[in-house]
Amino acid sequence: MVEKVAIVKCKSYKQKEVDKAIKKILELLEFETKKYKRVLIKPNVVGLFDKNQEAITTNPSIVRAIKKIFKNSKVGESSFINTEVALNKLGYKEFNPIVFEENKLVKIKDNKAKILKNFYLPESVKKADLIINIPKMKTHTLTKMTGAIKNLYGCIPGGEKQIFHAKAKGDEKFSQLLVDIYQNIQPELNIFDSIIAMEGEGPTSGKPRKVGLILASKNAIALDIAASKIMGYHPSEILVIKEAEKRFGKISIEILGEKLKNLHFKKPLSYKKKIAKKMLEELVEEKIVCDSKKCSKCGKCFVHCPVKAINMNPFPEINTKKCIRCFCCIEICPTNAMHLEKMNSIN
């Protein structure tokens, strides 16, 4: 199966430049824009952070450009912490966004799912006849990268995310869970915000990386394959892609517009550890720790840990026997105080 992926240059978030790039990318995909009545835009808004917000969150300029084309479209999201406050402070207030945890829920039954045979999705997601999925190009400590399929995890309202992390421990089961969600949504338009991306300890504690591109595809798997190659992964390394292709079939991508180039993103420590294990045949130890100099003692990691593995004393302390290594504490820490610490040196 061959799927098209369009790549367009866009060097900044200036509205005129973004408008032009979005228009171009839809032309390359020959995407019909006028036949849809209920359009839902799903950005990537994890929450509020002290640093590097532009590399963490889907920029509102991209949503604004899409809304100029899909004039009656709605915006919906559920972040890890206080969705409404995050959306309002990050420039989404003008869109009157739907907060998914305040939406009526629809029960999903899926006997073909591997993890989530019964779960709930917001009514606005299930009633949309077009979902425009706008992930942010980032590395990810658990899943190696966060892409179009992973971004749909934000359709799960509020505290259910923590419950699901506890239900699907480890990157393999969590990847299966993400594909369970994907096969019940399957957005028809997926657009990667990769103007400014994130590398290293993503999706919130890494470093900004200027990429200057917008990518798009009608197929989320194809888009993730293209993005993984740009970031310097082989698609087979990404378990979400591997699982999705098991269920939907192998995908080849046809690139439209700019050429696809490997930009060699810096990878998360957890990824380096696995490479080192293959090379040295030994596991390099690592643990999650709190940098007390950065920590504000807000307690968000304590509240949102899905298995209650964190105590405040007065700074967060992680019970390694309880920890399931979902890295939620790292992802939601607003000051980037939670991080992986190397026990042995890896360059």
C-alpha positions as CSV (number, residue, x, y, z in Angstrom):
1,M,0.0,0.0,0.0
2,V,1.4,3.4,-1.1
3,E,0.5,6.5,0.8
4,K,1.4,10.1,-0.1
5,V,3.3,12.4,2.3
6,A,3.6,16.1,1.5
7,I,6.6,18.1,2.8
8,V,6.7,21.9,2.6
9,K,9.2,24.4,3.9
10,C,8.0,26.8,6.5
11,K,10.8,28.6,8.4
12,S,8.7,30.5,11.0
13,Y,5.3,30.7,12.7
14,K,4.6,34.1,11.0
15,Q,0.9,33.8,10.0
16,K,1.3,34.6,6.3
17,E,4.1,32.0,6.0
18,V,2.1,29.3,7.8
19,D,-1.1,30.1,5.7
20,K,0.9,29.7,2.5
21,A,2.5,26.4,3.7
22,I,-0.9,24.9,4.8
23,K,-2.5,25.9,1.5
24,K,0.4,24.3,-0.4
25,I,0.4,21.1,1.5
26,L,-3.3,20.6,0.9
27,E,-2.8,21.2,-2.8
28,L,0.0,18.6,-3.0
29,L,-2.3,16.1,-1.3
30,E,-5.2,17.1,-3.5
31,F,-7.3,17.2,-0.4
32,E,-11.0,18.0,-0.8
33,T,-11.9,20.7,1.7
34,K,-15.5,21.5,1.1
35,K,-17.4,18.2,1.6
36,Y,-17.1,18.1,5.4
37,K,-19.7,19.5,7.8
38,R,-18.3,18.6,11.2
39,V,-14.6,19.2,11.3
40,L,-12.6,18.7,14.5
41,I,-9.0,19.9,14.9
42,K,-6.9,17.9,17.4
43,P,-3.6,19.8,18.3
44,N,-0.9,18.6,20.7
45,V,-1.2,20.7,23.9
46,V,0.4,18.8,26.8
47,G,0.3,21.6,29.3
48,L,2.1,24.7,30.6
49,F,5.9,24.5,31.0
50,D,8.6,27.0,32.1
51,K,10.8,26.5,29.1
52,N,10.7,25.5,25.5
53,Q,6.9,25.8,25.1
54,E,7.3,26.5,21.4
55,A,8.9,23.1,21.0
56,I,6.3,21.3,23.1
57,T,3.0,22.6,21.8
58,T,1.3,22.7,18.4
59,N,1.6,26.4,17.5
60,P,-1.8,28.2,17.3
61,S,-0.7,29.7,13.9
62,I,-1.1,26.3,12.3
63,V,-4.6,25.9,13.8
64,R,-5.5,29.4,12.7
65,A,-4.4,28.7,9.1
66,I,-6.5,25.5,9.0
67,K,-9.6,27.3,10.4
68,K,-9.3,29.8,7.6
69,I,-9.9,26.9,5.2
70,F,-12.2,24.8,7.3
71,K,-14.3,27.7,8.5
72,N,-16.7,26.0,10.8
73,S,-14.2,23.6,12.3
74,K,-13.9,23.1,16.1
75,V,-10.7,22.6,18.2
76,G,-10.6,19.9,20.9
77,E,-8.0,18.7,23.4
78,S,-7.4,17.0,26.7
79,S,-3.9,17.8,28.2
80,F,-2.4,16.1,31.2
81,I,-3.1,19.0,33.6
82,N,-5.9,21.5,33.6
83,T,-6.7,21.6,29.9
84,E,-8.7,24.8,29.9
85,V,-6.1,26.9,31.6
86,A,-3.3,25.5,29.3
87,L,-5.4,26.1,26.1
88,N,-6.2,29.7,27.1
89,K,-2.7,30.7,28.1
90,L,-1.1,29.1,25.1
91,G,-3.1,31.1,22.5
92,Y,-6.1,28.8,21.9
93,K,-8.8,30.9,23.6
94,E,-9.7,32.6,20.3
95,F,-10.9,29.2,19.0
96,N,-13.3,28.5,21.8
97,P,-11.8,25.1,22.3
98,I,-13.7,22.0,23.4
99,V,-12.3,20.5,26.6
100,F,-12.7,16.8,26.1
101,E,-13.1,16.0,29.8
102,E,-16.2,18.2,29.8
103,N,-17.6,16.5,26.7
104,K,-20.3,13.8,26.7
105,L,-18.6,10.4,26.4
106,V,-19.4,7.6,24.0
107,K,-18.6,4.0,24.9
108,I,-16.4,2.2,22.5
109,K,-16.5,-1.6,22.2
110,D,-13.7,-3.1,20.1
111,N,-13.2,-6.9,20.1
112,K,-10.2,-6.5,17.8
113,A,-8.3,-4.3,20.2
114,K,-5.4,-5.8,22.1
115,I,-5.6,-3.7,25.3
116,L,-8.7,-1.4,25.2
117,K,-11.7,-3.6,24.3
118,N,-13.9,-1.2,26.2
119,F,-13.2,2.5,26.7
120,Y,-14.7,6.0,26.2
121,L,-14.2,8.8,23.6
122,P,-15.6,12.3,23.6
123,E,-18.8,12.7,21.6
124,S,-17.2,15.5,19.5
125,V,-14.6,13.1,18.4
126,K,-17.0,10.4,17.3
127,K,-19.5,12.8,15.6
128,A,-16.8,14.5,13.5
129,D,-16.9,13.6,9.8
130,L,-13.3,14.9,9.5
131,I,-10.6,14.9,12.2
132,I,-7.5,17.0,11.5
133,N,-4.8,15.6,13.6
134,I,-1.9,18.1,14.3
135,P,1.0,16.4,16.2
136,K,4.2,18.1,17.2
137,M,7.5,16.5,16.0
138,K,9.2,15.4,19.2
139,T,11.3,12.5,20.6
140,H,9.6,10.6,23.4
141,T,11.3,8.9,26.4
142,L,8.9,5.9,26.3
143,T,7.8,5.5,22.6
144,K,11.0,7.0,21.0
145,M,8.9,9.6,19.1
146,T,5.5,11.2,19.5
147,G,3.7,11.4,16.2
148,A,0.3,11.3,14.5
149,I,-0.9,8.0,16.2
150,K,0.5,9.0,19.6
151,N,-1.2,12.4,19.4
152,L,-4.6,10.7,19.5
153,Y,-3.9,9.7,23.1
154,G,-5.0,13.3,23.8
155,C,-8.6,12.3,22.8
156,I,-8.7,10.3,26.1
157,P,-10.2,12.6,28.7
158,G,-8.5,13.6,31.9
159,G,-7.5,11.1,34.4
160,E,-8.2,8.1,32.2
161,K,-4.7,8.6,30.7
162,Q,-3.1,7.7,34.0
163,I,-5.3,4.6,34.3
164,F,-4.3,3.5,30.8
165,H,-0.6,3.9,31.6
166,A,-1.0,1.6,34.5
167,K,-3.0,-0.8,32.4
168,A,-0.4,-0.9,29.6
169,K,3.0,-1.1,31.2
170,G,6.1,-0.8,29.0
171,D,6.6,0.6,25.5
172,E,5.3,-2.6,23.7
173,K,1.9,-2.7,25.5
174,F,1.5,1.0,25.5
175,S,2.1,1.1,21.7
176,Q,-0.6,-1.6,21.3
177,L,-2.9,0.6,23.3
178,L,-2.2,3.6,21.1
179,V,-3.0,1.7,18.0
180,D,-6.3,0.5,19.7
181,I,-7.2,4.2,20.0
182,Y,-6.1,4.9,16.5
183,Q,-8.2,2.2,14.9
184,N,-11.3,3.7,16.5
185,I,-10.6,7.3,15.2
186,Q,-8.4,7.1,12.1
187,P,-8.2,10.8,11.2
188,E,-8.3,11.6,7.5
189,L,-5.9,14.5,7.6
190,N,-2.7,14.5,9.6
191,I,-0.4,17.6,9.7
192,F,3.0,17.6,11.5
193,D,4.1,20.8,13.2
194,S,7.8,20.4,12.6
195,I,8.8,24.1,12.2
196,I,10.3,23.9,15.6
197,A,10.6,20.4,16.9
198,M,12.1,18.7,20.0
199,E,15.0,16.3,20.4
200,G,16.6,14.5,23.3
201,E,14.5,13.9,26.4
202,G,11.1,14.7,24.7
203,P,8.2,15.2,24.7
204,T,8.7,18.0,27.2
205,S,12.2,18.0,28.7
206,G,14.2,17.9,25.5
207,K,15.8,20.7,23.5
208,P,14.2,22.7,20.7
209,R,15.3,21.8,17.2
210,K,14.7,24.1,14.2
211,V,13.4,21.9,11.3
212,G,11.5,24.5,9.2
213,L,9.0,22.0,7.7
214,I,5.4,21.1,7.7
215,L,4.5,17.5,6.8
216,A,1.1,16.1,6.0
217,S,-0.6,12.9,4.9
218,K,-4.1,11.4,4.7
219,N,-2.7,8.4,6.5
220,A,-1.3,8.8,10.1
221,I,0.9,5.7,9.8
222,A,2.5,7.1,6.6
223,L,3.1,10.4,8.3
224,D,4.8,8.8,11.3
225,I,7.0,6.7,9.0
226,A,8.2,9.9,7.2
227,A,8.7,11.8,10.5
228,S,10.7,8.9,12.0
229,K,13.1,8.9,9.1
230,I,13.6,12.7,9.4
231,M,14.3,12.2,13.1
232,G,16.9,9.5,12.3
233,Y,15.0,6.4,13.3
234,H,14.3,3.4,11.2
235,P,10.5,3.0,11.1
236,S,10.8,-0.6,12.4
237,E,12.3,0.8,15.6
238,I,9.1,2.6,16.4
239,L,6.8,0.1,18.1
240,V,3.7,2.2,17.4
241,I,4.5,2.0,13.6
242,K,5.3,-1.7,13.8
243,E,2.0,-2.5,15.6
244,A,0.0,-0.3,13.2
245,E,1.5,-2.0,10.2
246,K,0.7,-5.4,11.7
247,R,-3.0,-4.5,11.8
248,F,-3.4,-2.3,8.7
249,G,-0.7,-3.7,6.4
250,K,2.8,-2.6,5.3
251,I,3.0,1.0,4.0
252,S,5.3,2.5,1.4
253,I,5.4,6.3,1.2
254,E,5.6,8.6,-1.8
255,I,7.1,12.0,-0.9
256,L,5.6,15.1,-2.5
257,G,7.3,18.5,-2.4
258,E,10.5,18.8,-0.5
259,K,12.9,15.9,-0.2
260,L,12.9,13.7,2.9
261,K,16.2,14.1,4.8
262,N,17.6,12.5,7.9
263,L,18.3,15.3,10.4
264,H,19.8,13.0,13.0
265,F,17.8,14.1,16.1
266,K,19.4,13.6,19.5
267,K,17.7,10.6,21.0
268,P,16.3,10.0,24.6
269,L,18.6,8.3,27.1
270,S,16.3,5.3,27.2
271,Y,16.9,4.8,23.4
272,K,20.7,5.1,23.9
273,K,20.5,2.6,26.7
274,K,18.9,0.0,24.4
275,I,21.5,0.6,21.6
276,A,24.3,0.3,24.2
277,K,22.7,-3.0,25.4
278,K,22.9,-4.4,21.9
279,M,26.5,-3.3,21.5
280,L,27.8,-4.2,24.9
281,E,25.4,-7.0,25.9
282,E,24.7,-5.4,29.2
283,L,22.0,-3.1,30.5
284,V,23.2,0.5,31.4
285,E,21.3,1.4,34.6
286,E,19.2,4.5,34.7
287,K,16.7,5.9,37.2
288,I,14.2,8.8,37.4
289,V,15.4,11.5,39.8
290,C,14.3,15.0,40.8
291,D,16.6,18.0,40.5
292,S,15.8,19.9,43.7
293,K,17.3,23.1,42.3
294,K,14.6,23.1,39.5
295,C,11.8,21.6,41.5
296,S,9.0,23.9,42.7
297,K,7.4,21.2,44.9
298,C,4.2,21.6,43.0
299,G,3.3,18.0,43.5
300,K,1.9,17.4,40.0
301,C,4.1,14.3,39.5
302,F,2.8,12.9,42.9
303,V,-0.8,13.5,41.9
304,H,-0.6,12.2,38.4
305,C,1.6,9.1,38.9
306,P,-0.6,6.3,37.7
307,V,0.8,3.7,40.2
308,K,1.4,6.1,43.2
309,A,5.2,5.5,43.0
310,I,6.1,9.0,44.1
311,N,6.3,10.5,47.6
312,M,6.9,14.2,48.5
313,N,9.7,14.5,51.1
314,P,9.6,17.5,50.5
315,F,10.9,16.8,47.0
316,P,9.6,13.9,44.9
317,E,11.1,10.5,45.6
318,I,10.5,7.6,43.3
319,N,9.8,4.1,44.6
320,T,11.7,2.1,42.0
321,K,9.8,-1.1,42.9
322,K,6.5,0.5,42.1
323,C,7.6,2.6,39.1
324,I,6.4,1.3,35.7
325,R,8.6,3.6,33.7
326,C,5.7,5.3,31.9
327,F,7.7,8.6,32.3
328,C,4.5,10.6,33.0
329,C,6.3,12.4,35.8
330,I,8.9,13.6,33.3
331,E,6.3,14.6,30.8
332,I,4.2,16.7,33.1
333,C,6.9,18.4,35.2
334,P,6.5,22.1,34.5
335,T,10.0,23.0,35.4
336,N,11.8,20.0,33.8
337,A,13.0,18.9,37.3
338,M,12.2,15.2,36.7
339,H,14.7,13.5,34.5
340,L,16.6,10.2,33.7
341,E,20.0,10.0,35.5
342,K,22.7,7.8,34.0
343,M,24.4,5.3,36.3
344,N,27.0,4.6,33.7
345,S,28.3,7.0,31.0
346,I,26.9,6.8,27.5
347,N,28.0,9.3,24.9
